[in-house]
Amino acid sequence: MSKELDEIIKVCDLVKYFPVYTRSIIFRKQVGNVHAVDHVSFTIGRGETLGLVGESGSGKTTMGRTMLHLIPPTSGKIFFNGMDVTLFFKKKDEEKILEFRRSVQMIFQNPYGSLDPRMTVYDIISEPFKVHKHIPKKEWEDRIYRLLKMVGLEEYHAERYPHEFSGGQRQRICIARAIAVEPQLIVADEPVSSLDVSVRAQILNLLQELQAKQGLSYLYISHDLSSVRQISRRVAVMYLGQIVELAATDEIYDHPLHPYTMALLSAIPVPDPERKMMRIILPGEVPSAINPPPGCRFHPRCKYAVDKCKSEEPKLRELREEHFVACHLAENFL
């Protein structure tokens, strides 16, 4: 959907359903599906950061993992540098799969759980070298020390174990591991959500520095709308497995056109006691992903909903230049 940047990855009509079974000791019967990702399409430009936001349970993490084929998709297409990723995974083409794995990496949300406590930092960062064999073994040590310097750590940290580091330092180790194979695209799954506010800024600045130096592209997943605005060029808003709005960052923050986006933005705290914010409180709970509401999935919580919203599913359409929204009533908010 981006007209300005070359596409590094293109997601077309991606679907990921998780089957739900009845409980039984001997036989299991499928009784439904969890609609985690439901017909999602977007692109990420080369050197661009796309922010993906939404409530917990909206499908953000599943979207990122399915896009990297860590979770096989139910249907849909993923094109990376013009190549059909889903096709060579289907054919089990080991050479192309390994090439894709090296080109795309993931920074996981929990730096405490994503590092093996039995391995030193040296072992953790050198593990990708063993898998991809893109660096001679005699160069490992020098490369590891350079990677540690790049993420703001020291050479002597290589001999330590993960439990000897703070949360921010562990996330730096995770970033060093991700860039060890010189990827083109990184999915950052809420990389600062478990960190102190002061450390968050440092990690975000580090991600931006690495992007400028190495031309990285990011899918930045977060529920922290302030950090998303700092790091992202465009923002996609996800609700119950679907993208409901997609636009340039300033455009979506200054002129939201979907009621759900408006509610999310109203929750951002403003550091000004004199300024009064109109908080939009959404009624009810997020509907079940096993049995999504008909029509617009947001209509049970939307105060603007009309009969059409309850029966007809809105399509993602371009209402302003490069501003896409899935809402029947979006013209009312222009």
PyMOL commands that set and color helices and strands:
alter all, ss='L'
color gray80, all
select helices_A, chain A and resi 60-67+85-90+94-103+121-132+137-150+155-159+162-164+167-179+197-214+225-231+249-254+259-266+299-301+307-311+330-333
alter helices_A, ss='H'
color red, helices_A
select strands_A, chain A and resi 7-21+30-45+49-53+75-80+83-84+104-107+185-189+217-221+234-239+242-248+317-320+323-325
alter strands_A, ss='S'
color yellow, strands_A
deselect
rebuild
show_as cartoon
